[in-house]
Structure formats: structure tokens, C-alpha cells
């Protein structure tokens, strides 16, 4: 096997950074399409963190770990430096500190200074990384998976034909099968690349299915992102009458971070959220694979990663939760450094502080979850007189102090008030303990308390229940065989804590509703997914006394592939059954495209922008179908508290506005608490049409309505 050994001297490292810096300046100055976006993304996402690792002299990490921590440190650096520029700029007379020129100059100065410092401190040293040409070539071939997904998504947009997307899903399963059964074709060294390639493919097959953002929270996130970008400044003290805006505004992950990417790359806000953020999010399953591999071995890690990525929430719901995508990266990185033996005490403390702050300013719920998990872990180690390798009480206190201060002193304490409302909701819901509906629809479905609508859906649920059953079996195995399997006490406590949280979602009214059950389950899989693989393997070994490992691999792979085919809705699409996949079945969803998915169309974007440009929405009341608020909030930049649900009982006053989207105009339906014909809703109102693009209409009420 031919080997390529790369010796990187400090002077060569400095030359590479200078060359990349010059290339970036050239692409930005002449605004070279594609080059500015590609080079800018690589520069922002990898270089600052890579230099920080070099300055910390963190040389024990392998190549994949270096890349992963470079990404984490780069994202953290961008948020921290963005915050510093934002706060210092106005003090020195810069009114728009987040405008492109300021960002490029400051970030470049830090990168160049770091590169020079590394060169001066390490002159004469050299580092080597050994790679085989075969590994490099196969790694590049694996990246054909996301390319196929990208082509399939754009082809589906242009023609409505989803055959290439279906082929991309088959290709994912083929690669997964090859990874499980042939170490000659795909060696264990390539497993991290396999995980990353599958993650990118699944995320892009959904995020690129339209030219506009889709989801729930993402529309308010987009509004705050573009507001920050437009002002060139993030207002940390801004007050919003809608609590959601105030809470989201405290998060640098959806205000400062996307603004930096958009301004430096000269990329539209929509594509930052649909391309850049999914790529960053794809590092989450990669990080989890590395964490699981260290604790449980490559086989369990591979099966666990595939289970996590197969779950629908990973590549659908998460794409509409920008701040959570970023937060999950820091969430996993924090646990990686706490469990790792590769970091010196000094570096561990530095990284813990940096990643802790980054998590706090990315998502409050995930920050609270992390604080809860590490607190429980420390308490158990303390009272059982176990010694924690890296976790100390001072680290937990520091995290709490940062979290408390940030949520109290930004956006009029809205995040802190949201947290208090969450606990009050749980306490107030205890009176509904014996009412199953108080847990939410997601919990009821997970427990099998809702009837399946078809035989295929019943099979899908049975497969999902099987994965849940093996998680429970795996937890039992963990309890009985922890020492035999050499699983350390801290990791065992974390798994137990996540099982308790899952039980709380099921038992406590309103608890699962606070974050949505599917989101809870998604993040709990960070610790529970390995229990699935452990449980299945242990169950098979118990049943098959001869312990034929190959047969066990076939069975667990078959179960995971079946789970994947149902979760992606591949089965429903090829059989023509009712589907819940926007990417595979958009062409046949019809009315459901708007009622079930809140899909944003081009005509709705145009009409929302027209409304915001021609109507003073801050002082106006706008009535619209609650199913189509999305485009008005994001692309129309209209605050949600100015929008009122259009129903059959709505009675707009003179001068107020009624907005009709495609759901109302094309399908003639207004969907609120009940469904009405659009013509019936408008029949008793005196209206003056002021805009129409064929699919969307805007009316203003006239004085005649009031007699």
C-alpha cells in the first residue's frame, strides 16, 4: 500500500495561511462568484479554529478530530469576535460594526496574527501526518453521496421528478451496507467520512428541495437574522412584545453568526440557512460517532450514528431550528472534552470555557439540558465517592454563572422569563397527570396510543417500537454488565439521566410539550442510540447460543435499513401511499403542502415583500390564515404580533388588511380551527383589492364595512 507522508513545517503552514488569505481578499475585492463563497466558507469555518489548536499545542488529536475541533473553535471564534466587534464598534464611532469591511478586516487580523505567532513559537519544528492514497481516494468517492442528493433536490425542484432523490437514498443504504459487511472496501478509518457523507446527503436532500426556508421557528430566526444584518448591529437590549422574539434575540447563533457568514461570503440569507448551517450541523453525528467509538467501539458507534441520522427529525425538523443546530455541536464537543484523555488540564479548561459560552449563546434549552446532565453526573460521583476525570464543581458553577448572566442581561431577561414559564407550566400541569392527552401527540404516538391510519403506517410504528425496545434492553444490559463491558461510571450516569428525562417526557404533563417530543427524543438519542446497538447485540447473543456474529450483523442492518426506508418515507413514495416527505412527495401533496408543512412559495415571498414595502406593518393590523404566517414573518419582516388569524368570525376594522396566500386563493380554503371556503370568509366584508400576483392577494377594508 503506497503511503503519502506530509511533513508540515511552520514556514509552510504560514505560507498556506498567507496564500489562502490573499486568495480570499482577491475573491472578495473582485466579488468573484462561487470562489468567494467556497473560499470564504472554508476560511471562516476551519482556519480560525485550526490556528487556535496550533497555538494551544494540541497535537494528540487525529486528523478527523483536528477537523472537528477546528470547526467548533472557528464557530465559537466567529460568535465571540462578532460580539466583541458589535459592542466595541459603537464606542469608537462605528455605527454598523457588523458590516462586511469591519468583519473581514478584524477576522483577518486575528487569523494572520495567530499564524505569525505560531510560526515564531515553532520555528524549526515540523509535524507529520501519515495518510494512504487509497484512503484519500475512497474518502473523495464517498463525497459523491451528497453530490447525488444535491443534484436530486435541484432536479426535483425543476421537474417535480424525485427519482434521483430516491436513487440517492438507495446509494446511502448501499454505502451503509458495504461499511458493515466489507472492511476491505471501506476500512474503519473511513467510518467517520461515511457518517459525515450520509449526514450531508440526508440534510441536503431536504434543505435544498425549495428555494426558500421552511419550518417553524426558522421564520422568526430569519427575521432576527436579517434585522441584525440590515442594521449592521445586534441590539442585545432590544425589547419585543412577543416573547419568542426576545428569547431568540439573545442567541448569537441566529443573529451575529449568520450575519458574519452572509456579509463575508456575500450570500443571501436564505442560502446561508439552507447550505452553510446544514454543513455545520453535519459535524454533530460525526462528533457523536467519535465519542461513541472511544467509549463503545467502532461497531456500536456506526450502528448508533445511522440510527440517529435515520430518524426523521434529524433531517427535517432540525433544519427549521437554526439555533439548535449550532447548539448541538457545542453540546457534543463539551462532552467529548470531558470524556477525552487527549487534552491537557490547561487546554481542557480553556476549551470548556469557550464551548460553554458558545452553547449558552446558541440555545437556552440545550444549555439547560447540558447543565442538568453535568450537575447530575457530578452529584452522583461526589456522593458515591467516585473520582471524576475532568468534571469539577468549579466548571459547573462557571457554566451556571455564564448562563444566568447572559439570560438575565440580554433582551430584557426574556430568556430567563421563558425558563420560568416552562417550570410553571410543568408544575401547573401536574393536575392533569391522569390525562394522557396532556403529554402531547408525539408521546401518544410513541406509546402506541394512537391508531395507525394504514397498514404501512402500522408496520412503520412496529419497526420504530422495535428500536425503542432494544434501547430499553440496552439500558438493562448497561445496568447488569457495566463493569464487564468496561463502561466508566460517568458515562453510565449520563445514559441513566437521559433515560430518566425520557421517562419524564412520558409521565409529566406538559414536559414534552416544552420542547416537542420529537426534539427531545432526537437529542436524547445522543446517549440512548448506543443502547439500541448494545441491546440488539446482547439480545441476539442470548437467543443465538452459537453467537454467529455475521447473522447478527445481517439482522441489525436489516432492521436499521427498514427503519430508514420508513423514516425517510421512501416506502410511502414508491407505493403511492400518503406521504409526509416534503422532499420525495412534494409534487403530490397538494393542499397538505400548506396545511401540514407550512410550505413557502415564490409568489408568497413576493407578496409578503410587497406588503412590507408598501404598508407600515408596525402600525397596521394584518389578518391572514395562521397556516401562512410564515412568509409574512420571515420574508415580509412583519412582527408576528401584528398578524391576526383570519377566521369566519374575523371582523377587521376600516383600514386594516387581509392577506391571502396560495392556500386561500388557489385552493379556496381558509384553515383555522375549522376549514372554510375563502369566498364565505370574505363574503360579509367590504374590501378593496390592492395587490394580486395570481396566487396571492391583499385587500384593505373600506369604511363601508362599518356602516
C-alpha positions in Angstrom: 0.0 0.0 0.0 1.5 3.3 -1.1 1.9 5.9 1.6 2.0 9.7 1.4 3.7 11.3 4.4 3.1 15.0 4.7 5.6 17.0 6.8 4.3 20.4 7.6 6.9 22.9 8.7 5.9 26.2 10.4 7.1 28.2 7.5 4.9 26.1 5.1 2.0 26.5 7.5 2.4 30.3 7.4 2.7 30.3 3.6 -0.5 28.3 3.3 -2.4 30.7 5.6 -1.0 33.8 3.7 -1.9 32.3 0.3 -5.5 31.5 1.5 -5.8 35.0 3.0 -4.6 36.6 -0.3 -7.0 34.5 -2.3 -9.9 35.4 0.0 -9.1 39.1 -0.3 -8.9 38.8 -4.1 -12.2 36.9 -4.3 -13.9 39.5 -2.0 -12.4 42.6 -3.7 -13.5 41.5 -7.2 -16.6 39.7 -5.8 -15.8 36.5 -7.8 -18.9 34.3 -7.8 -18.6 30.9 -6.3 -15.0 31.4 -5.4 -15.9 34.0 -2.7 -18.5 31.7 -1.2 -16.3 28.5 -1.3 -13.1 30.0 -0.2 -14.9 32.2 2.4 -16.7 29.3 3.9 -13.5 27.2 4.2 -11.7 30.2 5.7 -14.3 31.1 8.3 -15.3 27.5 9.2 -11.9 25.9 9.6 -8.9 28.3 9.7 -9.5 30.3 13.0 -10.1 27.1 14.9 -7.2 25.3 13.3 -4.8 28.2 14.3 -6.2 28.2 17.9 -5.5 24.4 18.1 -2.0 25.1 16.9 -1.4 27.8 19.4 -2.7 25.5 22.2 -0.2 22.9 21.0 -3.0 20.3 21.0 -1.1 17.7 19.0 -2.6 14.4 20.2 -5.7 14.7 18.0 -6.0 12.6 14.9 -6.9 14.2 11.5 -10.7 13.9 11.9 -10.6 15.2 15.5 -8.5 18.1 14.3 -11.0 19.0 11.7 -13.9 18.6 14.1 -12.4 20.8 16.8 -11.3 23.3 14.2 -14.9 23.7 13.2 -16.1 24.0 16.7 -13.5 26.6 17.7 -14.0 28.5 14.4 -17.8 28.8 15.0 -17.1 29.8 18.6 -14.5 32.4 17.5 -16.9 33.9 15.0 -19.6 34.4 17.6 -17.1 35.8 20.2 -15.3 38.1 17.8 -18.6 39.2 16.3 -19.9 40.0 19.8 -16.7 42.0 20.5 -16.9 43.9 17.3 -20.6 44.6 17.9 -20.0 46.0 21.4 -16.7 47.9 20.8 -17.6 49.3 17.4 -20.1 51.9 18.6 -17.7 53.0 21.3 -15.2 54.1 18.7 -17.7 55.7 16.4 -18.6 52.7 14.1 -22.4 52.7 13.8 -22.6 49.5 11.8 -19.8 47.3 13.2 -21.2 44.1 11.6 -20.9 45.5 8.1 -18.6 43.4 5.7 -15.5 45.6 5.7 -15.2 45.7 9.5 -15.8 41.9 9.8 -13.2 41.0 7.1 -10.5 43.3 8.5 -10.9 42.2 12.1 -11.2 38.5 11.5 -8.2 38.6 9.0 -6.1 40.4 11.5 -6.7 37.8 14.2 -6.0 34.9 11.8 -2.8 36.5 10.5 -1.6 37.4 14.0 -2.3 33.8 15.2 -0.5 32.3 12.2 2.6 34.6 12.8 2.6 33.8 16.5 2.5 30.0 15.7 5.4 30.5 13.3 7.6 32.4 15.7 7.0 29.9 18.6 7.6 26.8 16.5 10.4 27.7 14.1 12.4 24.6 13.4 9.7 22.2 14.3 7.7 20.0 12.0 4.6 17.8 12.2 3.7 14.8 10.1 0.5 13.1 9.3 0.6 9.8 7.6 -2.2 9.1 5.0 -2.6 6.4 2.4 -3.5 7.4 -1.1 -6.2 4.6 -1.1 -7.8 6.2 2.0 -7.8 9.6 0.4 -9.3 8.4 -2.9 -12.1 6.4 -1.2 -12.9 9.4 1.1 -13.3 11.5 -2.0 -15.5 8.9 -3.6 -17.8 8.8 -0.6 -18.4 12.5 -1.0 -20.3 11.6 -4.2 -23.3 10.8 -1.9 -24.0 14.5 -1.1 -23.4 15.4 -4.7 -26.1 13.0 -5.8 -28.5 14.4 -3.1 -27.8 18.0 -4.3 -28.5 17.0 -8.0 -31.6 15.1 -7.0 -33.0 18.1 -5.0 -32.4 20.6 -7.8 -33.8 18.1 -10.4 -37.0 17.7 -8.2 -37.4 21.5 -8.0 -37.1 21.9 -11.7 -39.2 19.0 -12.9 -41.1 17.5 -9.9 -39.4 14.2 -10.6 -37.9 12.7 -7.4 -36.3 9.6 -9.0 -32.8 10.9 -8.4 -33.6 11.6 -4.7 -34.9 8.0 -4.4 -31.6 6.8 -6.0 -29.6 8.9 -3.5 -31.4 7.2 -0.6 -30.6 3.8 -2.1 -27.0 4.9 -2.5 -26.9 5.8 1.2 -28.1 2.3 2.1 -25.7 0.7 -0.3 -22.7 2.5 1.3 -24.0 1.7 4.8 -24.3 -2.0 3.9 -20.8 -2.0 2.4 -19.5 -0.3 5.5 -21.0 -3.0 7.8 -20.0 -6.1 5.7 -16.8 -5.2 3.9 -13.8 -3.7 5.8 -11.8 -4.3 2.6 -13.9 -1.8 0.6 -14.5 0.6 3.5 -11.9 0.4 6.3 -12.8 1.5 9.8 -10.6 4.6 9.2 -13.2 5.7 6.7 -16.2 5.3 9.0 -16.1 9.0 10.1 -16.2 10.0 6.5 -19.1 7.6 5.8 -21.1 9.2 8.7 -20.4 12.7 7.6 -21.2 11.9 3.9 -24.6 10.3 4.9 -25.4 13.2 7.2 -24.7 15.8 4.5 -26.7 13.8 1.9 -29.8 13.5 4.2 -29.7 17.1 5.2 -29.3 18.4 1.6 -31.9 16.1 0.2 -34.4 18.1 2.4 -33.0 21.6 2.8 -32.5 22.1 -1.0 -35.9 20.9 -2.0 -37.1 24.5 -2.4 -35.6 28.0 -2.9 -37.0 29.3 0.4 -36.8 28.4 4.1 -39.3 26.0 5.5 -40.1 25.0 9.1 -41.5 26.6 12.2 -39.0 28.6 14.4 -36.8 29.4 11.4 -39.1 32.1 10.2 -38.6 34.2 13.4 -34.9 33.3 13.3 -34.7 34.5 9.8 -36.5 37.8 10.7 -34.0 38.5 13.5 -31.0 37.5 11.4 -32.0 39.8 8.6 -32.8 42.6 11.1 -29.3 42.3 12.5 -27.8 42.3 9.0 -29.8 45.2 7.9 -28.9 47.3 10.9 -25.3 46.1 10.8 -25.6 45.8 14.6 -27.0 43.3 17.1 -29.2 45.0 19.7 -28.6 43.0 22.9 -31.1 45.1 24.9 -33.9 45.1 22.4 -37.4 44.5 23.8 -40.1 42.7 21.9 -43.8 42.4 22.9 -43.7 38.8 21.5 -41.7 36.7 24.0 -40.4 34.4 21.2 -38.6 37.3 19.5 -37.0 38.4 22.8 -35.8 34.9 23.6 -34.5 34.2 20.1 -32.7 37.6 20.0 -30.5 36.6 22.9 -29.0 33.9 20.7 -25.8 34.8 18.7 -26.3 31.6 16.7 -29.1 33.2 14.8 -28.2 36.9 14.9 -24.4 37.5 14.8 -23.2 34.2 13.3 -25.3 34.1 10.1 -24.7 37.8 9.6 -21.0 37.2 9.5 -21.3 34.4 7.0 -23.8 36.3 4.8 -21.7 39.5 4.8 -18.3 37.9 4.3 -19.5 35.4 1.7 -21.9 37.9 0.0 -24.5 35.1 0.2 -28.3 35.6 0.5 -29.7 35.0 4.0 -31.8 32.1 2.7 -28.9 30.2 1.3 -26.8 30.7 4.5 -29.5 28.9 6.4 -30.1 26.3 3.7 -26.5 25.4 2.9 -24.0 26.7 5.4 -25.8 25.7 8.6 -26.7 22.2 7.4 -23.0 21.6 6.6 -22.0 22.7 10.2 -24.8 20.6 11.6 -23.5 17.5 9.7 -20.5 17.6 12.1 -22.8 16.7 15.0 -23.3 13.0 14.1 -19.5 12.9 13.2 -18.7 14.1 16.7 -21.1 11.6 18.3 -19.5 8.8 16.3 -16.1 9.7 17.6 -17.5 10.0 21.2 -19.2 6.6 20.9 -16.2 5.0 19.2 -14.0 6.0 22.1 -16.4 4.6 24.7 -18.0 1.6 22.9 -16.1 0.7 19.8 -16.5 1.2 16.1 -19.3 -1.3 15.5 -21.7 0.2 18.1 -20.7 3.7 17.1 -21.5 3.0 13.4 -24.9 1.5 14.1 -25.8 4.2 16.6 -24.9 7.0 14.2 -27.0 5.5 11.5 -30.0 5.2 13.8 -29.6 8.9 14.9 -29.4 10.1 11.3 -32.2 7.9 10.1 -34.7 9.4 12.5 -36.9 11.9 10.6 -36.3 14.8 13.0 -32.6 14.9 12.1 -33.0 16.0 8.5 -36.5 17.6 8.6 -37.4 19.3 11.9 -33.9 20.3 12.8 -33.5 22.2 9.6 -36.2 24.6 10.8 -34.3 25.1 14.2 -31.2 27.0 13.2 -30.1 27.9 16.7 -30.4 24.3 17.9 -28.3 23.0 15.0 -25.4 25.2 16.2 -26.0 24.4 19.9 -25.9 20.7 19.4 -22.4 20.9 18.0 -21.1 22.6 21.2 -23.2 20.2 23.3 -21.4 17.2 21.9 -18.0 18.9 21.9 -18.3 19.7 25.6 -18.9 16.0 26.4 -16.1 15.0 24.1 -13.5 17.1 26.0 -15.0 15.9 29.4 -14.5 12.3 28.4 -11.3 12.6 26.5 -7.8 11.8 27.8 -6.1 13.8 25.0 -6.4 17.3 26.4 -4.0 18.8 29.0 -5.7 20.3 32.1 -5.0 23.8 30.8 -6.4 23.1 27.3 -9.4 21.3 28.8 -10.3 24.3 30.9 -9.8 26.7 28.0 -12.0 24.7 25.7 -14.6 24.1 28.3 -15.0 27.9 28.9 -15.1 28.7 25.1 -17.6 25.9 24.3 -19.7 26.6 27.4 -20.2 30.3 26.4 -20.9 29.3 22.8 -23.5 26.8 23.9 -25.2 29.4 26.2 -25.4 31.9 23.4 -26.7 29.3 20.9 -29.8 27.8 22.5 -31.1 28.2 26.0 -32.9 24.8 26.3 -29.9 22.8 25.2 -27.8 24.8 27.6 -30.1 24.0 30.5 -30.1 20.3 29.4 -26.3 20.3 29.5 -26.2 22.0 32.9 -28.7 19.4 34.2 -26.7 16.4 32.9 -23.3 17.5 34.2 -24.8 18.5 37.5 -26.4 15.1 38.0 -23.2 13.4 36.9 -21.1 15.4 39.4 -23.5 14.8 42.2 -23.5 11.0 41.7 -19.7 10.9 41.5 -19.5 13.0 44.7 -21.9 11.1 46.8 -20.6 7.7 45.6 -17.1 8.9 46.3 -16.0 8.3 42.7 -13.4 10.4 41.1 -14.3 12.4 38.0 -11.5 12.5 35.5 -12.3 16.0 34.2 -15.5 17.4 35.6 -15.3 19.6 38.6 -17.8 21.6 40.7 -16.0 24.9 39.6 -16.7 24.1 36.0 -20.4 23.6 36.7 -20.6 26.8 38.7 -18.9 28.7 36.0 -21.3 27.3 33.4 -24.3 28.3 35.5 -22.9 31.8 36.1 -22.4 32.4 32.4 -25.9 31.0 31.6 -27.6 33.0 34.3 -25.9 36.3 33.5 -26.5 36.0 29.8 -30.2 35.2 30.1 -30.7 37.9 32.7 -28.9 40.8 31.0 -29.9 40.3 27.3 -33.2 41.2 25.7 -34.8 42.4 28.9 -34.4 38.9 30.6 -36.9 37.3 28.1 -35.0 34.0 28.0 -35.0 33.8 31.8 -38.7 34.5 31.9 -39.3 31.8 29.3 -37.4 29.3 31.5 -39.6 30.3 34.5 -42.8 29.9 32.4 -41.6 26.4 31.4 -41.3 25.3 35.0 -44.6 26.9 35.9 -46.2 25.0 33.1 -44.9 21.7 34.3 -46.0 22.5 37.9 -49.4 23.6 36.8 -49.9 20.6 34.6 -49.5 18.1 37.5 -53.2 18.3 38.0 -53.6 16.6 34.6 -51.4 13.7 35.5 -54.0 11.1 34.6 -55.0 12.7 31.3 -52.9 11.1 28.5 -53.5 14.0 26.1 -51.6 16.4 28.3 -48.3 14.7 27.2 -48.8 15.7 23.6 -49.4 13.8 20.3 -45.8 12.8 19.9 -45.8 11.0 23.2 -49.1 9.2 22.5 -47.8 8.0 19.1 -44.5 6.8 20.7 -46.5 4.8 23.2 -48.8 3.3 20.6 -51.9 5.1 22.0 -52.9 6.5 18.6 -54.4 4.2 15.9 -52.3 3.8 12.7 -54.0 5.2 9.6 -52.8 2.4 7.3 -51.2 -1.0 7.3 -47.9 0.5 6.1 -48.0 3.1 8.9 -48.6 0.2 11.4 -45.5 -1.6 10.1 -43.5 1.7 10.4 -44.6 2.0 14.0 -43.8 -1.6 14.8 -40.2 -1.0 13.4 -39.9 2.2 15.5 -41.1 0.4 18.6 -38.5 -2.3 18.0 -35.7 0.3 18.1 -37.2 1.7 21.3 -37.5 -1.8 22.8 -33.8 -2.5 22.1 -32.9 0.8 23.7 -34.6 -0.4 26.9 -32.9 -3.8 26.6 -29.6 -2.0 26.1 -30.1 0.0 29.3 -30.8 -3.1 31.2 -27.6 -4.6 29.9 -25.8 -1.5 30.9 -27.0 -1.8 34.4 -26.2 -5.5 34.7 -22.9 -5.6 32.8 -21.4 -2.1 33.1 -18.1 -3.4 34.6 -17.9 -6.4 32.3 -18.2 -4.1 29.3 -15.7 -1.6 30.8 -18.1 1.4 30.7 -17.0 4.1 33.0 -19.3 5.3 35.8 -19.8 8.9 34.4 -21.0 7.7 31.0 -23.3 5.2 32.8 -24.8 8.1 34.9 -25.3 10.2 31.7 -27.1 7.3 30.0 -29.3 6.8 33.1 -30.1 10.5 33.3 -31.2 10.6 29.7 -33.5 7.6 30.3 -35.0 9.5 33.3 -35.6 12.5 31.1 -37.3 10.2 28.6 -39.5 8.9 31.4 -40.3 12.4 32.4 -41.5 13.2 28.9 -43.9 10.3 29.2 -45.0 10.7 32.7 -45.1 14.5 33.4 -47.9 16.6 31.7 -46.6 19.5 29.6 -42.9 18.4 30.0 -42.6 17.0 26.4 -44.6 19.9 25.0 -42.0 22.4 26.2 -39.5 21.4 23.5 -41.7 19.0 21.5 -41.3 15.2 22.0 -39.6 14.6 18.6 -36.9 17.2 19.5 -36.5 15.7 23.0 -36.1 12.2 21.5 -33.6 13.4 18.9 -31.2 14.9 21.4 -31.7 12.1 24.0 -30.5 9.7 21.2 -27.1 11.3 21.7 -26.8 8.9 24.7 -29.6 6.4 24.0 -28.7 5.4 20.4 -25.8 3.3 21.5 -28.1 1.4 23.9 -30.0 0.3 20.8 -26.9 -1.4 19.4 -25.9 -2.8 22.8 -29.4 -4.1 23.4 -29.8 -5.8 20.0 -26.3 -7.4 20.1 -26.9 -8.7 23.7 -30.4 -10.0 22.7 -29.1 -11.8 19.7 -26.3 -13.4 21.7 -28.8 -14.6 24.2 -31.1 -16.1 21.6 -28.4 -17.5 19.3 -26.3 -19.6 21.6 -23.7 -20.2 18.8 -23.3 -16.4 18.6 -22.9 -16.1 14.8 -21.8 -12.6 14.5 -22.4 -12.4 10.8 -26.1 -13.3 11.2 -26.4 -10.7 14.0 -25.0 -8.1 11.7 -27.4 -9.0 9.0 -30.4 -8.7 11.3 -29.5 -5.4 12.9 -28.6 -4.0 9.5 -31.9 -5.2 8.1 -33.8 -3.5 11.0 -31.9 -0.2 10.5 -32.5 -0.2 6.8 -36.2 -0.9 7.3 -36.3 1.9 9.8 -34.5 4.2 7.4 -36.9 3.4 4.5 -39.9 4.2 6.6 -38.5 7.3 8.3 -37.4 8.8 5.0 -40.9 8.0 3.6 -39.2 6.0 0.8 -41.7 3.2 1.2 -44.7 5.6 1.1 -43.4 7.3 -2.0 -42.7 4.1 -4.1 -46.1 2.6 -3.1 -48.0 5.8 -3.8 -49.3 5.9 -0.2 -49.9 9.1 1.8 -46.5 10.5 2.5 -45.1 13.0 5.0 -41.9 13.7 3.0 -41.6 17.2 1.5 -38.6 16.2 -0.5 -39.9 13.0 -2.0 -43.6 13.7 -2.4 -43.9 17.5 -2.8 -45.3 17.1 -6.3 -48.4 15.2 -4.9 -49.0 16.9 -1.6 -51.5 19.5 -2.9 -53.4 21.2 -0.1 -51.3 19.4 2.5 -48.3 21.3 1.3 -49.7 24.4 3.1 -51.8 22.9 5.9 -49.3 20.3 7.1 -45.9 21.7 6.1 -46.4 25.4 6.0 -44.6 25.4 2.7 -43.4 28.9 1.4 -43.8 29.5 -2.3 -42.2 32.1 -4.6 -45.5 34.0 -5.0 -46.0 34.2 -1.3 -42.5 35.6 -0.9 -43.1 38.3 -3.5 -46.4 39.2 -2.0 -45.0 39.3 1.6 -42.2 41.6 0.5 -44.6 43.9 -1.4 -46.8 44.1 1.7 -43.9 45.1 4.0 -42.6 47.7 1.5 -46.0 49.3 0.8 -47.7 49.1 4.2 -46.4 50.3 7.5 -46.8 47.0 9.2 -45.6 48.3 12.6 -48.8 50.4 12.9 -51.1 48.1 11.0 -53.1 45.0 11.7 -53.0 42.2 9.2 -55.3 39.3 9.0 -54.1 36.1 7.4 -54.6 32.3 7.6 -52.5 31.1 10.5 -51.1 28.4 8.2 -49.4 31.0 6.0 -48.0 33.4 8.7 -44.5 32.1 7.8 -43.6 34.1 4.7 -45.0 37.3 6.3 -42.8 36.8 9.3 -39.6 35.9 7.5 -39.6 37.4 4.0 -42.1 40.1 4.9 -40.2 41.0 8.1 -43.6 41.6 9.8 -43.7 41.0 13.5 -45.9 38.1 14.5 -47.9 40.2 17.0 -49.1 42.3 14.1 -50.7 39.3 12.5 -54.2 38.0 13.4 -55.8 34.7 12.5 -58.3 35.1 9.6 -61.4 33.1 10.5 -65.1 33.1 9.7 -65.6 35.3 12.7 -62.9 37.9 11.9 -64.1 41.4 11.8 -61.3 43.7 10.6 -61.8 47.5 11.2 -61.6 50.1 8.5 -58.1 50.4 7.0 -56.9 47.0 8.2 -55.5 44.4 5.8 -56.4 40.9 4.8 -53.6 38.7 3.2 -54.5 35.7 1.2 -51.8 33.1 0.2 -51.9 30.2 -2.2 -53.8 28.1 0.3 -56.6 30.6 0.2 -56.5 31.8 -3.4 -55.6 28.7 -5.4 -57.3 26.1 -3.2 -60.1 28.4 -2.0 -59.7 27.3 1.7 -59.1 29.2 4.9 -57.9 26.7 7.6 -58.0 27.8 11.2 -60.0 26.0 14.0 -62.2 24.7 11.2 -62.0 24.8 7.4 -64.0 27.4 5.4 -64.3 28.4 1.8 -62.3 31.6 1.2 -65.3 33.1 -0.6 -67.5 32.6 2.5 -64.9 34.2 4.8 -64.8 37.3 2.7 -68.5 37.5 1.8 -69.6 39.8 4.6 -66.6 42.1 4.4 -66.2 45.3 2.3 -62.8 45.1 0.7 -60.6 46.9 -1.7 -58.1 44.8 -3.6 -54.6 46.4 -3.6 -52.4 43.6 -4.8 -52.5 40.3 -6.7 -50.0 38.1 -8.4 -52.4 35.4 -9.5 -51.7 33.1 -6.5 -51.7 35.7 -3.6 -54.0 38.6 -2.9 -54.0 41.6 -0.5 -57.1 43.6 0.5 -57.7 46.6 2.6 -61.1 47.0 4.4 -63.2 50.1 3.4 -65.4 52.4 5.5 -68.5 50.7 4.1 -67.8 47.7 6.4 -68.7 49.7 9.5 -71.9 51.1 8.0 
